[in-house]
Amino acid sequence: HTVEAEPGADMLALVTVGMIDPLHNRWGTGTFRFAGQRWTTPCVDLASLAAASPSLAGWVENLRVPKLLMATQTKVIEVVVDETGNWVPSTPTIAVIAAPDMLWKLAAALASPALTAAAFGRVAGTGLAAGTIKLSARQVLDLPLPTNHEAWERGARLAEAASVATSADIWRAALEALGTAMGEAYELDERGTELVAWWSNRCPSWR
């Protein structure tokens, strides 16, 4: 029920873990593997799916809400924001459903150096490759939220800026500013600068 297509009323973009970078969805920008094939613009054909599997179509329909999509087995936590609810997560992508007014705040928290460090301390090496993070959905829910709400709001705005970046320089600058803001949000004090540098070195390059 996956086809190369443009998203629309009956076609929803299928997002795999390989498409997700920190606050950057690479759907449609290259080729990605899914179900043993290479795809550029994979979409789920809703009519075909509904005819063949009403239960799976119902699952997709239930996920047509604002949410975050998070990759697994990565060097830093990688998350993107689906504001319209029209992205279908491909297993093992984790979907985090949230109120629309919390999407960017939660994205900033999850994308922060602090939570990558927290996750790394808990589950590093549990993936197939050493030095990677593989969180379960339950473990994502257990991650702590920031305490400095003013800095957290700044982080949310920077998360939005990173998500609409059109070049490596703009994206990287927004990510590093987000890292600094979220260090304040998590009240890391002098540890924040060192943590941002560690996290920045682990982030993937723009692609």
JOJOUR-V508434 format. One record per run of one state. SS is the DSSP state (hx for helix, st for strand, lp for the rest). FROM is the first residue (numbers start at 1). LEN is the number of residues. If there is no record, write none. Layout:
BEGIN
SS | FROM | LEN
SS | FROM | LEN
END
This chain:
BEGIN
lp | 1 | 1
st | 2 | 3
lp | 5 | 6
st | 11 | 5
lp | 16 | 1
hx | 17 | 3
st | 20 | 2
lp | 22 | 2
st | 24 | 2
lp | 26 | 6
st | 32 | 3
lp | 35 | 2
st | 37 | 3
lp | 40 | 2
st | 42 | 4
hx | 46 | 7
lp | 53 | 1
hx | 54 | 9
lp | 63 | 4
st | 67 | 4
lp | 71 | 3
st | 74 | 1
lp | 75 | 4
st | 79 | 4
lp | 83 | 4
st | 87 | 3
lp | 90 | 4
st | 94 | 4
lp | 98 | 2
hx | 100 | 11
lp | 111 | 2
hx | 113 | 11
lp | 124 | 9
st | 133 | 1
lp | 134 | 3
hx | 137 | 5
lp | 142 | 7
hx | 149 | 15
lp | 164 | 4
hx | 168 | 18
lp | 186 | 5
hx | 191 | 12
lp | 203 | 5
END
